[in-house]
Amino acid sequence: MDRLNAMATFINVVESASFSGAARRLEIGQPAVSKTIAQLEERLGLRLLLRSTRGLTPTEAGQRFYERALRAIEEADEAERSARDAGTGLSGPLRVCAAVTFTRIRILPYLKPFLDMHPQLSLDIVLDDRHIDMLEEGIDVALRMGSLSDSGMTARKIAQNPRSVLGTPAYFAQHGVPATPADLSCHNAVIYGQTGSSWEFRRGSTEVSVAVNGRIKVNAAEGVRAAVLADMGLAISSEWMFEPELASGALQRVLTEWQLPAMDLWAVYPGGRMASAKARAFIAYVEELLSA
């Protein structure tokens, strides 16, 4: 018995809830479908399907087998695509999800060389600061910043960026430059929802936690940028988010002798799926781009 063929047949039976529906999907006769399932159950020594008023439904063992079989078929399909890609180059769409501001500043302006290297490849980039459901949204790979909470995903850290306390020269001219982390309690902080209002600093063996106050709290990095660049307060941020302004001098770092936890960047793939050749190539390019 061809095991992959049997798995594919079983998957189609579960998804169509009938032998006849699977037969139509596979464009084969219904007896062939029934025979394949019977042989599969005999091989495994398990009943995989039950008849009910809704048609055929998987048993508990059948549901587990369905999930593993689906994964095996996906990986086999990806292995074939990877082999073809090795000979013909990357092609087709790649759906990527990433944070809005980070991608706008550090990724999008530098993608042309990658696209030039792979003229048959297209990028569908979903800009979203939230951790969206990758399977539901059809995402091939996501770039996520900070700590990861979803243990069902496959992730690899690909870059790290320092975080600093940042503000404009005009803000510091009006409110003064903080000399110690404790001074921040007297400043206007632009609070990013993901960062919170408690900031952790370290210098050597000394660790300090500071509760900051601010009249502006936003849930997106674009809002932090707008408020800080409008001289409304200082913020703690990865330097990726303000790279152009730091380079031009429009923004200043303060408390540079103190260290803040760095910002990690992760390549995240949907749980249980093999990363495609396209996704791996894209992540390798991003990793090289950020290390330059």
Buried (B, 14 or more C-beta within 10 A) or exposed (E): EEEEEBBBBBBBBBEBBBBBBBBBBBEEEBEBBBBBBEEBBEEEEBEBBEEEEEBBBBBEBBEEBBBEBBBBBBEBEBEEBBEEBEEEBBBEEBBBBBBEBBBBBBBBEBBEEBEEEBEEBEBEBBBBBEBEEBEEEEBBBBBBBBEBEEEEBBBEEBBEBBBBBBBBEEBBEEBEBBEEBEBBEEBBBBBBBBBEBEBBBEEEEEEBEBEBEBEBBBEBBBBBBBBBBEBBBBBBBBBBBBBEBBEEEEBBEBBEEBBBBEBBBBBBBBBBBBBBBBBBBBBEBBBEBBEE
